[in-house]
Amino acid sequence: MEITKIQIEELTKTNWKITDGKLHKLFNFKNYAEVINFTMKVFEIVEKHNHHPEIVVNYSKVEVSVNNHEEKNISDKCYLLAKDIDFINNIPSI
Ligand SMILES: C[C@H](O)[C@H](O)[C@H]1CNC2=NC(N)=NC(=O)C2=N1
C-alpha cells in the first residue's frame, strides 16, 4: 500500500524528506563510533522488516534512503521502517 499524505506529514516532522521518489533522512553524530552504533542498530531492525534501505556511512553522518523497488514508490513498509529508525535514534536530527 502506498504511503498516505498523513504519514508523509508525520515523517516530515522528524526531518524525513522525499527526494528522487525515495524517503530520505540525514542523521548527524558526534563521531564515527556513534555512526557505527546507529548503523548496526539499523541493520538489526531492517532484517525484521525485510525492507532494506540504502545507507551511506560517513565519519559523522548516516544517510538513509528507502523506497519500494518493484513499484518504485514509497509504501507503508517504508513508513514503518522510517518510524522504527527514528525510534532507535531517539532524538530527531536537524
Ligand atoms: C522479496 C523481498 O521481500 C523483496 O524484494 C523486498 C526486500 N527488501 C526490500 N527493500 C526495499 N527497500 N524495497 C523493496 O522493495 C524490497 N523488497
The ligand as an ORCA input file, in Angstrom:
! r2SCAN-3c Opt
* xyz 0 1
  C      11.435    -10.474     -1.913
  C      11.709     -9.399     -0.929
  O      10.844     -9.492      0.156
  C      11.545     -8.039     -1.525
  O      12.235     -7.995     -2.738
  C      11.922     -6.881     -0.640
  C      13.224     -6.964      0.064
  N      13.673     -5.654      0.563
  C      13.239     -4.527      0.013
  N      13.720     -3.358      0.392
  C      13.328     -2.225     -0.152
  N      13.851     -1.063      0.269
  N      12.422     -2.211     -1.118
  C      11.862     -3.322     -1.583
  O      11.008     -3.262     -2.469
  C      12.262     -4.548     -1.002
  N      11.752     -5.687     -1.376
*
